[in-house]
Amino acid sequence: MTSLDPAGVYDNGSWAVFSNIYQGLLTFEPGSPVPKPDAAESCAFTSSALTAYRCRVRGGLTFSNGHPLTAKAVKRSFDRILRISDPLGPAPLFANLDSVEARGP
């Protein structure tokens, strides 16, 4: 465990803790390679070229401070990861990401 900031680390120990603290848009059932929605209501590719992926945020979820989980909050999280751009964090996983849009609250 090197940090509690998921935007700045991507080591096994930290992510083992994160999976028990933070909820992701998607999750994996044990033994399954197929992601399934978690904080997302649904997620799917929106083009046959597999270049656009859309997730709809499940309603009724809140952060620990009581603020609602919204599409804008998800976008801020992605933008923060890319802005921090820590080579030891998850930013390199998004090297091919052109943009993140929030189409809703």
C-alpha contacts under 8 A as a table, 3 or more apart, distances in Angstrom:
res1	aa1	res2	aa2	distance
1	M	4	L	7.86
1	M	11	D	7.40
1	M	12	N	7.80
1	M	13	G	4.68
1	M	14	S	4.38
1	M	17	V	7.81
2	T	9	V	7.11
2	T	11	D	7.77
2	T	13	G	7.68
2	T	14	S	6.24
3	S	6	P	7.60
3	S	8	G	7.40
3	S	9	V	6.49
3	S	14	S	6.52
4	L	14	S	6.95
4	L	18	F	7.53
5	D	8	G	5.59
5	D	9	V	6.73
6	P	9	V	5.70
6	P	10	Y	7.24
6	P	14	S	7.99
6	P	15	W	7.76
6	P	18	F	7.27
6	P	89	G	7.39
6	P	90	P	7.80
7	A	80	R	6.99
7	A	81	I	4.75
7	A	84	I	7.08
7	A	86	D	7.71
7	A	89	G	5.99
7	A	90	P	6.48
7	A	91	A	7.52
8	G	81	I	7.31
8	G	84	I	7.07
8	G	85	S	7.70
8	G	86	D	5.59
8	G	88	L	6.72
8	G	89	G	4.44
8	G	90	P	7.10
9	V	14	S	7.07
9	V	86	D	7.46
9	V	88	L	5.44
9	V	89	G	3.79
9	V	90	P	6.58
10	Y	14	S	6.80
10	Y	15	W	6.52
10	Y	88	L	6.02
10	Y	89	G	4.56
10	Y	90	P	5.54
11	D	14	S	5.54
11	D	15	W	6.23
11	D	88	L	7.75
11	D	89	G	7.84
12	N	15	W	5.22
12	N	16	A	5.98
13	G	16	A	5.17
13	G	17	V	6.59
14	S	17	V	5.28
14	S	18	F	6.17
15	W	18	F	4.67
15	W	19	S	6.02
16	A	19	S	5.50
16	A	20	N	7.04
17	V	20	N	5.38
17	V	21	I	6.48
18	F	21	I	4.95
18	F	22	Y	5.43
19	S	22	Y	5.77
19	S	23	Q	6.94
20	N	23	Q	7.94
23	Q	38	D	7.18
23	Q	39	A	6.39
24	G	27	T	6.52
24	G	38	D	6.30
24	G	39	A	5.82
24	G	40	A	7.96
25	L	37	P	6.13
25	L	38	D	5.26
25	L	39	A	4.46
25	L	40	A	4.74
25	L	55	C	7.77
25	L	57	V	7.57
26	L	35	P	5.96
26	L	36	K	5.44
26	L	37	P	4.51
26	L	38	D	4.84
26	L	39	A	6.67
26	L	40	A	6.56
27	T	35	P	5.48
27	T	36	K	5.49
27	T	37	P	6.30
27	T	38	D	5.82
28	F	31	G	7.94
28	F	32	S	6.22
28	F	33	P	6.85
28	F	34	V	6.45
28	F	35	P	4.91
28	F	36	K	6.10
29	E	32	S	5.44
29	E	34	V	7.97
29	E	35	P	7.66
29	E	36	K	7.78
32	S	35	P	7.71
37	P	40	A	5.02
37	P	41	E	5.98
37	P	42	S	5.67
37	P	43	C	6.69
38	D	41	E	7.04
39	A	57	V	6.21
39	A	58	R	5.68
39	A	61	L	7.56
40	A	43	C	6.83
40	A	55	C	6.08
40	A	56	R	5.49
40	A	57	V	4.29
40	A	58	R	4.92
41	E	55	C	7.26
41	E	56	R	5.38
41	E	57	V	5.41
41	E	58	R	4.38
41	E	59	G	7.87
42	S	55	C	5.56
42	S	56	R	5.41
42	S	57	V	7.41
42	S	58	R	7.89
43	C	53	Y	7.06
43	C	54	R	5.48
43	C	55	C	4.08
43	C	56	R	6.44
44	A	53	Y	5.61
44	A	54	R	5.61
44	A	55	C	6.66
45	F	48	S	7.62
45	F	50	L	5.76
45	F	51	T	7.38
45	F	52	A	5.65
45	F	53	Y	4.22
45	F	54	R	6.24
46	T	50	L	7.10
46	T	51	T	7.83
46	T	52	A	5.50
46	T	53	Y	5.66
46	T	54	R	6.57
47	S	50	L	5.38
47	S	51	T	6.46
47	S	52	A	6.05
47	S	53	Y	7.93
48	S	51	T	7.88
49	A	52	A	7.96
50	L	53	Y	7.35
56	R	71	A	7.70
57	V	69	L	7.63
57	V	70	T	6.60
57	V	71	A	6.32
58	R	61	L	6.88
59	G	69	L	7.69
60	G	68	P	7.22
60	G	69	L	7.74
61	L	68	P	5.97
61	L	69	L	5.51
62	T	65	N	7.62
62	T	66	G	5.37
62	T	67	H	5.38
62	T	68	P	4.20
62	T	69	L	5.08
63	F	66	G	5.29
63	F	67	H	5.40
63	F	68	P	6.20
63	F	69	L	6.37
64	S	67	H	7.47
69	L	73	A	6.22
69	L	74	V	7.54
70	T	73	A	5.14
70	T	74	V	6.47
70	T	104	G	7.66
70	T	105	P	5.62
71	A	74	V	5.09
71	A	75	K	6.24
71	A	102	A	5.08
71	A	103	R	6.81
71	A	104	G	5.97
71	A	105	P	5.77
72	K	75	K	5.03
72	K	76	R	6.18
72	K	102	A	5.30
72	K	104	G	7.31
72	K	105	P	6.12
73	A	76	R	5.02
73	A	77	S	6.31
74	V	77	S	5.11
74	V	78	F	6.48
74	V	102	A	7.82
75	K	78	F	5.18
75	K	79	D	6.07
75	K	100	V	6.06
75	K	101	E	6.52
75	K	102	A	6.10
76	R	79	D	5.00
76	R	80	R	5.95
77	S	80	R	5.09
77	S	81	I	6.33
78	F	81	I	5.21
78	F	82	L	6.36
78	F	100	V	7.30
79	D	82	L	5.16
79	D	83	R	6.00
79	D	100	V	7.73
80	R	83	R	4.96
80	R	84	I	6.01
81	I	84	I	5.34
81	I	85	S	6.02
81	I	86	D	7.93
81	I	89	G	7.99
81	I	90	P	7.11
81	I	91	A	5.72
82	L	85	S	4.91
82	L	91	A	5.50
82	L	94	F	7.73
84	I	91	A	7.86
85	S	89	G	7.23
85	S	91	A	5.23
85	S	92	P	7.55
86	D	89	G	5.03
86	D	90	P	7.53
86	D	91	A	6.42
87	P	90	P	7.59
87	P	91	A	6.79
87	P	92	P	6.50
89	G	92	P	7.30
90	P	93	L	5.49
90	P	94	F	7.32
91	A	94	F	5.40
91	A	95	A	6.88
92	P	95	A	5.20
93	L	96	N	7.88
94	F	97	L	5.14
97	L	100	V	7.81
102	A	105	P	7.48
